[in-house]
Amino acid sequence: MRAEPVRIAYIVSAYQLPAQLVRLVGALDSPRASFLVHVDRRSDRRTYEEMRTGLAERENVRFIPRHRVYWGGFGLVSAMLEGIEELYRSRSRFDYAVQLTSQDYPIKSNDHIERVLAESDASSFLAYDRLPGGWERGMDRITYWHSRTIGRPRGWHLRLPLRRTFPSGLLPFGGSSQWCLTRACVDHVRRFVEANPSFVRFFRHVDIPDEIFFHTILMNSELAGTIVNDDLRYVDWTRQPLPAVLGVGDLPHLAASTKLFARKFDVRVDADVLDRIDAELRASLAAP
């Protein structure tokens, strides 16, 4: 069990709601935290500048090169790989890298989050399943050629009837796109990507690759035994739109959850829930 506090690098993807991004960073900020922020290249200039201005005084925040992110396309994977690469370019010291979106929010205090990770016996956290598993049409997302990034409106999706062979020697795994990875796992992902450009090219035409890319790399590695099948997120998939936008009415469920983070939140829908989380959930778990 690790005795000293952990250093966490948060890689945050954002495309809207600048004030909510600024609040998320402020909530998670600590002497042991750093932040790499990716803003969708399709976001307008005003949104991007508001995000940069709102975080300009935080020395532990860096904005990384922007990629176009289409839902279901490779853009989010590119953004996360950009964040990982920036950790090494900047020689950041970190024990864990945590993937977040700007509409996530911690439901535990920073002390609690750091303590859980410090006491995890160097485990990573990633929800996964062997494909096809229980995934409806799961293998179709891999074995057919997909594209969502060829100049059409947001959400446009092309699937060609061209069957493909999964990269040799690997078993496909998939799950939630959120993760919390040790330095060892991040090191492995970076080395694997550098050594296997054909794997990356293959995944550029997988449907919703962020739910399969990292899972397949890590669950086929020698580190698979260190990965806990849990993404540490509270998400409600029972209400529309999916996932449900959480509000004050969800506080009892959030309070009862052992998860560290929840999603998703939208202050345009419920502006009070984040205040209540800070006052009623996170404050009660703060170190004395």
BARORO-186137 format. One record per residue (C-alpha): residue in three letters; residue number from 1; z, x, y. Coordinates in Angstrom, 3 decimals. Example, Ala and Ser with C-alpha at 12.3 -4.5 7.8 and 13.67 -1.06 7.14 Angstrom:
2
PT residu num        z        x        y
PT    ALA   1    7.800   12.300   -4.500
PT    SER   2    7.140   13.670   -1.060
END
This chain:
288
PT residu num        z        x        y
PT    MET   1    0.000    0.000    0.000
PT    ARG   2   -0.975    1.348    3.415
PT    ALA   3    1.992    2.040    5.704
PT    GLU   4    0.340    2.566    9.099
PT    PRO   5   -1.505   -0.159   11.053
PT    VAL   6   -5.226   -0.577   10.427
PT    ARG   7   -7.976   -0.037   12.963
PT    ILE   8  -10.445   -2.918   13.047
PT    ALA   9  -13.999   -2.857   14.374
PT    TYR  10  -15.225   -6.375   15.083
PT    ILE  11  -19.010   -6.854   15.016
PT    VAL  12  -19.644  -10.066   16.943
PT    SER  13  -22.925  -11.983   17.090
PT    ALA  14  -23.413  -14.307   20.057
PT    TYR  15  -26.141  -16.354   21.688
PT    GLN  16  -24.396  -18.930   23.905
PT    LEU  17  -21.056  -19.867   25.514
PT    PRO  18  -20.213  -16.611   27.373
PT    ALA  19  -16.679  -17.715   28.284
PT    GLN  20  -15.916  -18.448   24.632
PT    LEU  21  -17.087  -14.955   23.643
PT    VAL  22  -14.875  -13.420   26.329
PT    ARG  23  -11.929  -15.458   25.093
PT    LEU  24  -12.498  -14.412   21.463
PT    VAL  25  -12.478  -10.725   22.402
PT    GLY  26   -9.380  -11.209   24.524
PT    ALA  27   -7.564  -12.947   21.687
PT    LEU  28   -8.317  -10.159   19.198
PT    ASP  29   -7.883   -7.226   21.537
PT    SER  30   -5.222   -4.704   20.556
PT    PRO  31   -4.730   -0.935   20.789
PT    ARG  32   -6.290   -0.669   17.316
PT    ALA  33   -9.280   -2.973   17.843
PT    SER  34  -12.817   -2.255   19.002
PT    PHE  35  -15.766   -4.589   19.505
PT    LEU  36  -19.510   -4.305   19.045
PT    VAL  37  -21.291   -7.297   20.568
PT    HIS  38  -24.798   -8.359   19.629
PT    VAL  39  -26.450  -10.948   21.860
PT    ASP  40  -29.519  -12.712   20.483
PT    ARG  41  -32.591  -11.369   22.233
PT    ARG  42  -33.766  -14.968   22.637
PT    SER  43  -30.748  -15.811   24.804
PT    ASP  44  -31.635  -16.120   28.477
PT    ARG  45  -30.869  -13.379   30.981
PT    ARG  46  -28.137  -15.360   32.748
PT    THR  47  -26.204  -15.898   29.501
PT    TYR  48  -26.494  -12.215   28.609
PT    GLU  49  -25.353  -11.047   32.039
PT    GLU  50  -22.379  -13.428   32.020
PT    MET  51  -21.287  -11.960   28.691
PT    ARG  52  -21.615   -8.386   29.941
PT    THR  53  -19.825   -9.175   33.202
PT    GLY  54  -17.005  -11.002   31.438
PT    LEU  55  -16.315   -8.017   29.185
PT    ALA  56  -17.182   -5.212   31.598
PT    GLU  57  -13.604   -4.070   32.133
PT    ARG  58  -12.800   -3.715   28.432
PT    GLU  59  -13.354   -0.085   27.456
PT    ASN  60  -13.287   -0.881   23.740
PT    VAL  61  -16.311   -3.221   23.939
PT    ARG  62  -19.892   -2.017   23.475
PT    PHE  63  -23.060   -4.090   23.588
PT    ILE  64  -25.592   -3.034   20.974
PT    PRO  65  -29.421   -3.237   20.962
PT    ARG  66  -30.594   -6.826   20.716
PT    HIS  67  -32.636   -8.440   17.940
PT    ARG  68  -34.230  -11.871   17.813
PT    VAL  69  -32.121  -14.073   15.560
PT    TYR  70  -33.728  -17.123   13.974
PT    TRP  71  -31.532  -19.198   11.693
PT    GLY  72  -32.420  -18.302    8.123
PT    GLY  73  -34.352  -15.181    9.131
PT    PHE  74  -33.582  -11.478    8.886
PT    GLY  75  -32.390  -11.171   12.493
PT    LEU  76  -28.687  -11.583   11.760
PT    VAL  77  -28.848   -8.901    9.059
PT    SER  78  -30.618   -6.617   11.544
PT    ALA  79  -27.879   -7.297   14.091
PT    MET  80  -25.118   -6.458   11.631
PT    LEU  81  -26.899   -3.290   10.496
PT    GLU  82  -27.288   -2.349   14.169
PT    GLY  83  -23.553   -2.804   14.600
PT    ILE  84  -22.791   -0.672   11.560
PT    GLU  85  -25.123    2.062   12.798
PT    GLU  86  -23.444    2.002   16.218
PT    LEU  87  -20.082    2.651   14.558
PT    TYR  88  -21.482    5.958   13.333
PT    ARG  89  -23.490    6.810   16.449
PT    SER  90  -20.332    6.423   18.524
PT    ARG  91  -18.130    8.129   15.910
PT    SER  92  -15.777    5.170   15.940
PT    ARG  93  -12.560    5.422   14.001
PT    PHE  94  -12.076    2.292   11.928
PT    ASP  95  -10.523    1.205    8.643
PT    TYR  96  -12.159   -2.239    8.500
PT    ALA  97  -15.294   -3.798    9.944
PT    VAL  98  -15.159   -7.567   10.422
PT    GLN  99  -18.206   -9.754   11.009
PT    LEU 100  -17.652  -12.602   13.476
PT    THR 101  -19.665  -15.013   15.562
PT    SER 102  -18.668  -15.922   19.095
PT    GLN 103  -17.739  -19.394   17.807
PT    ASP 104  -15.122  -18.020   15.414
PT    TYR 105  -11.485  -17.684   16.436
PT    PRO 106   -8.383  -16.121   14.885
PT    ILE 107   -5.787  -18.577   13.606
PT    LYS 108   -3.238  -15.838   12.921
PT    SER 109   -1.757  -13.307   15.330
PT    ASN 110   -3.226   -9.823   15.602
PT    ASP 111   -0.060   -8.379   14.067
PT    HIS 112   -0.449  -10.716   11.103
PT    ILE 113   -4.152   -9.891   10.670
PT    GLU 114   -3.473   -6.164   10.740
PT    ARG 115   -0.538   -6.513    8.356
PT    VAL 116   -2.542   -8.512    5.806
PT    LEU 117   -5.280   -5.887    5.795
PT    ALA 118   -2.813   -3.003    5.690
PT    GLU 119   -1.107   -4.533    2.650
PT    SER 120   -4.345   -5.398    0.821
PT    ASP 121   -4.487   -2.168   -1.201
PT    ALA 122   -7.767   -1.175    0.494
PT    SER 123   -9.519   -4.377   -0.575
PT    SER 124  -12.593   -5.811    1.081
PT    PHE 125  -13.066   -9.549    1.523
PT    LEU 126  -16.378  -11.248    0.788
PT    ALA 127  -17.020  -14.664   -0.764
PT    TYR 128  -19.593  -14.191   -3.517
PT    ASP 129  -21.179  -15.727   -6.600
PT    ARG 130  -23.641  -14.407   -9.146
PT    LEU 131  -27.000  -16.050   -8.451
PT    PRO 132  -28.240  -18.565   -9.219
PT    GLY 133  -24.701  -19.712  -10.093
PT    GLY 134  -24.024  -23.080   -8.540
PT    TRP 135  -26.565  -22.609   -5.754
PT    GLU 136  -29.167  -25.345   -5.621
PT    ARG 137  -32.589  -23.660   -5.651
PT    GLY 138  -30.759  -20.376   -5.088
PT    MET 139  -33.325  -18.178   -6.779
PT    ASP 140  -36.189  -19.817   -4.855
PT    ARG 141  -34.776  -18.176   -1.740
PT    ILE 142  -35.426  -14.803   -3.364
PT    THR 143  -38.446  -15.226   -5.620
PT    TYR 144  -40.751  -16.793   -2.984
PT    TRP 145  -42.023  -15.204    0.236
PT    HIS 146  -40.302  -16.704    3.303
PT    SER 147  -40.678  -16.210    7.039
PT    ARG 148  -38.944  -17.726   10.074
PT    THR 149  -39.985  -15.210   12.706
PT    ILE 150  -43.732  -15.500   13.293
PT    GLY 151  -43.925  -17.047   16.739
PT    ARG 152  -43.145  -20.667   15.957
PT    PRO 153  -40.346  -22.849   17.373
PT    ARG 154  -36.725  -22.298   16.407
PT    GLY 155  -36.031  -23.480   12.882
PT    TRP 156  -39.671  -23.311   11.760
PT    HIS 157  -39.864  -22.089    8.181
PT    LEU 158  -42.789  -20.901    6.097
PT    ARG 159  -42.606  -20.502    2.325
PT    LEU 160  -45.683  -19.209    0.563
PT    PRO 161  -46.211  -19.816   -3.177
PT    LEU 162  -46.130  -16.082   -3.852
PT    ARG 163  -43.599  -15.195   -6.495
PT    ARG 164  -41.847  -11.863   -6.090
PT    THR 165  -39.800   -9.636   -8.357
PT    PHE 166  -36.241   -8.868   -7.331
PT    PRO 167  -35.574   -5.150   -6.682
PT    SER 168  -35.312   -3.340  -10.011
PT    GLY 169  -31.924   -2.592  -11.491
PT    LEU 170  -29.979   -5.004   -9.272
PT    LEU 171  -28.381   -8.364   -9.985
PT    PRO 172  -28.545  -10.893   -7.116
PT    PHE 173  -25.312  -12.106   -5.548
PT    GLY 174  -24.789  -14.519   -2.673
PT    GLY 175  -22.117  -16.316   -0.691
PT    SER 176  -20.741  -16.806    2.797
PT    SER 177  -22.319  -14.632    5.482
PT    GLN 178  -18.895  -13.650    6.850
PT    TRP 179  -17.184  -10.479    5.628
PT    CYS 180  -14.320   -8.076    6.170
PT    LEU 181  -15.193   -4.658    4.718
PT    THR 182  -13.303   -1.415    4.285
PT    ARG 183  -14.685    1.816    5.681
PT    ALA 184  -15.670    2.775    2.125
PT    CYS 185  -17.791   -0.376    1.743
PT    VAL 186  -19.393    0.076    5.150
PT    ASP 187  -20.189    3.696    4.254
PT    HIS 188  -21.827    2.519    1.039
PT    VAL 189  -23.940   -0.150    2.773
PT    ARG 190  -25.182    2.398    5.302
PT    ARG 191  -26.077    4.979    2.649
PT    PHE 192  -27.776    2.351    0.476
PT    VAL 193  -29.898    1.022    3.330
PT    GLU 194  -30.999    4.528    4.303
PT    ALA 195  -31.899    5.408    0.712
PT    ASN 196  -33.642    2.129   -0.160
PT    PRO 197  -36.074    1.034    2.576
PT    SER 198  -38.005   -1.047    0.032
PT    PHE 199  -34.869   -3.158   -0.549
PT    VAL 200  -34.662   -3.862    3.194
PT    ARG 201  -38.380   -4.745    3.333
PT    PHE 202  -37.936   -7.155    0.425
PT    PHE 203  -35.073   -8.947    2.179
PT    ARG 204  -37.054   -9.437    5.368
PT    HIS 205  -38.751  -12.293    3.504
PT    VAL 206  -35.726  -13.787    1.721
PT    ASP 207  -34.545  -17.207    2.900
PT    ILE 208  -31.183  -16.921    4.743
PT    PRO 209  -30.783  -13.260    3.740
PT    ASP 210  -27.414  -12.797    5.474
PT    GLU 211  -25.907  -14.815    2.602
PT    ILE 212  -27.330  -12.454   -0.046
PT    PHE 213  -28.073   -9.005    1.435
PT    PHE 214  -24.610   -7.428    1.724
PT    HIS 215  -23.318   -9.231   -1.360
PT    THR 216  -26.046   -7.802   -3.579
PT    ILE 217  -25.579   -4.258   -2.286
PT    LEU 218  -21.820   -4.238   -2.733
PT    MET 219  -21.468   -6.215   -5.957
PT    ASN 220  -23.895   -3.812   -7.652
PT    SER 221  -21.873   -0.792   -6.492
PT    GLU 222  -18.904    1.099   -7.860
PT    LEU 223  -16.829   -0.656   -5.166
PT    ALA 224  -17.303   -4.140   -6.646
PT    GLY 225  -13.827   -4.027   -8.166
PT    THR 226  -12.265   -3.584   -4.716
PT    ILE 227  -13.791   -6.777   -3.312
PT    VAL 228  -11.699   -9.945   -3.136
PT    ASN 229  -13.760  -13.132   -3.510
PT    ASP 230  -12.587  -14.601   -0.194
PT    ASP 231  -14.115  -14.412    3.286
PT    LEU 232  -10.764  -15.141    5.018
PT    ARG 233  -12.339  -18.047    6.962
PT    TYR 234  -11.307  -21.664    7.317
PT    VAL 235  -14.509  -23.730    7.494
PT    ASP 236  -14.908  -27.500    7.105
PT    TRP 237  -18.061  -28.409    5.174
PT    THR 238  -17.112  -32.090    4.770
PT    ARG 239  -18.278  -33.392    8.175
PT    GLN 240  -21.533  -33.346   10.085
PT    PRO 241  -22.902  -31.255   11.641
PT    LEU 242  -22.369  -28.541    9.045
PT    PRO 243  -20.122  -26.727    9.416
PT    ALA 244  -17.965  -29.167   11.354
PT    VAL 245  -16.951  -28.315   14.912
PT    LEU 246  -13.166  -28.016   14.768
PT    GLY 247  -10.863  -29.713   17.248
PT    VAL 248   -7.266  -30.605   17.950
PT    GLY 249   -7.296  -33.060   15.042
PT    ASP 250   -7.836  -30.128   12.672
PT    LEU 251   -4.673  -28.279   13.746
PT    PRO 252   -2.552  -29.423   10.759
PT    HIS 253   -5.171  -28.024    8.368
PT    LEU 254   -5.423  -24.786   10.325
PT    ALA 255   -1.638  -24.423   10.365
PT    ALA 256   -1.454  -24.889    6.590
PT    SER 257   -4.267  -22.422    5.883
PT    THR 258   -3.661  -18.844    4.759
PT    LYS 259   -7.017  -17.777    6.246
PT    LEU 260   -7.120  -15.339    9.156
PT    PHE 261  -10.043  -16.852   11.089
PT    ALA 262  -11.708  -20.245   11.478
PT    ARG 263  -15.092  -21.549   12.548
PT    LYS 264  -16.671  -23.118   14.292
PT    PHE 265  -15.400  -23.980   17.746
PT    ASP 266  -17.241  -25.296   20.786
PT    VAL 267  -15.377  -25.757   24.076
PT    ARG 268  -18.003  -28.287   25.164
PT    VAL 269  -16.799  -30.530   22.343
PT    ASP 270  -13.056  -29.777   22.367
PT    ALA 271  -11.720  -27.549   25.142
PT    ASP 272   -8.042  -27.846   24.149
PT    VAL 273   -8.050  -26.664   20.553
PT    LEU 274   -8.103  -22.922   21.339
PT    ASP 275   -5.142  -23.299   23.723
PT    ARG 276   -3.231  -25.116   21.004
PT    ILE 277   -4.086  -22.453   18.414
PT    ASP 278   -2.769  -19.727   20.721
PT    ALA 279    0.403  -21.594   21.583
PT    GLU 280    1.284  -23.200   18.262
PT    LEU 281   -0.241  -21.019   15.534
PT    ARG 282   -0.827  -17.490   16.721
PT    ALA 283    2.304  -17.177   18.865
PT    SER 284    4.521  -18.167   15.950
PT    LEU 285    3.186  -15.259   13.874
PT    ALA 286    3.360  -12.583   16.542
PT    ALA 287    5.607   -9.595   15.952
PT    PRO 288    9.014   -9.920   17.662
END
